[in-house]
């Protein structure tokens, strides 16, 4: 028990340090990290769904698709390429569809569905981190890298998880979504949200490119959609009858286990930033 706690703690510290360090270091480190994360997460997803009878998706092609989509979004957001950069990705998606006509697999419709879902559920959210990270400074060719917004997504998610766990452990009585996640409580969710809102005041003070109300709004968007993201992955694991999505992170499970909340929080945060910028 003690050894498991130590392993979990060390893994957690390294995990946070790598993400924070790469996001803050420079755009190249940010891009490389999330290309790797996208690839590994989609490959893990492929391994999981291929356990389902009749499902046999191409993990290599779907993983490459996720990696390329992130790089294409990054190139487009920094203005290095126009929308033509997405053409290879469209061709890859067409390949995934057309190839099933010739492979004679047991259930091509399931393969289509899960292959496309891997791109919508995992590849697109990670790619949309670039929307948060790169912003125009008034001129169409004047793009700056702002690591604070993508980092804030993860800070709010981590604080929400921590606050929800602590408050839920002490006060949790009313189940949030018992059918899918019996341990989550309304008290814990509210506690996590309160912690995030409190941190919003600090972020507004040190990073005033958004005002306090906008930071509070961002924190609440991430809390709500992060919770839905967590529940979505819990539902997936219940359907597959597994406890963890993988073992790549000792003591913490797999990539999907660590990034489940972010897969809904990132797109929601990007939409929120666009809405308040009007």
C-alpha positions, 0 to 999 in steps of 0.5 A, a space after each residue: 500500500 505504501 509502495 503504491 502511494 509512493 509510485 503514484 505520487 512520483 508519477 503524478 509529480 513527474 506528469 505535472 512537471 512535464 506538462 507544465 514545463 513543456 507548455 511554458 518552455 516554448 511552442 516547439 516543446 508544447 507541440 512535441 509533447 501533445 503530438 506524442 500525447 495524442 498519438 499514445 492516447 489514440 493508440 490506447 483507445 484503439 487497443 481498448 476498442 479492438 477488444 470488442 468482438 468484431 472491432 478491428 480498427 487500424 491503430 497505426 493510421 488513426 494514431 498518425 491521423 491524430 498526430 498530423 491533425 495536431 500539427 496541421 492545427 498548429 501550422 494553421 494557427 501560427 499562420 505558417 500554412 493556409 487551410 490546404 494543410 488539412 488536405 492530407 488529413 482529409 485523405 487519411 480519413 477517406 483512406 480509413 473509410 475506403 480501406 474497409 471496402 477491401 479488407 473484408 473484416 468482420 464488421 466494417 461499420 463498427 470499424 468506421 464508427 470507432 475510427 472516426 470516433 477516435 478522431 472526434 473524441 481524442 484527436 480534435 480536442 488535443 488539436 484545439 489546444 492550439 486555438 488556445 495557445 496561439 492568438 492574433 495580436 491585432 494584425 493577421 500575421 502577428 501571432 503570439 504564443 500564450 502558454 497561460 490559456 492551455 496551462 490554465 485548462 490543466 490547472 483548473 482540471 487538476 484543482 477541480 479533481 483535487 477539490 472534488 476528492 477532498 470535499 467529497 471524501 469529507 462531505 459527499 452524500 448525494 451521488 452526482 451520477 451513480 449509474 456511471 460513477 458511484 463515488 462522485 458526489 454533488 458536494 465534491 463537484 461543488 467543492 472543486 468548482 469553488 476551489 477553481 473559482 478562488 484560483 480564478 482571482 489569482 490568475 486574473 491578478 497575475 494575467 490580466 489579459 482577461 478580467 476576473 469575470 472572464 477568468 471565473 467563467 473559464 473556470 466554470 466552463 472547464 469544471 462542468 465540461 471536465 466533469 462530463 469528460 470524466 463521466 464519458 470515459 467512465 461510461 466507456 470503461 463500464 461498457 468495456 468492463 475495465 478498471 483502467 484504460 492502460 498501464 503506461 502511467 504507474 499508479 495512475 492508469 492509462 493516457 485516457 484516464 489522465 486526459 479524460 476530463 480535458 477531452 471535453 474541457 479543451 473544446 469548450 474552453 476554445 469556444 468560450 474564448 471565442 465567444 468572449 472575444 467578440 
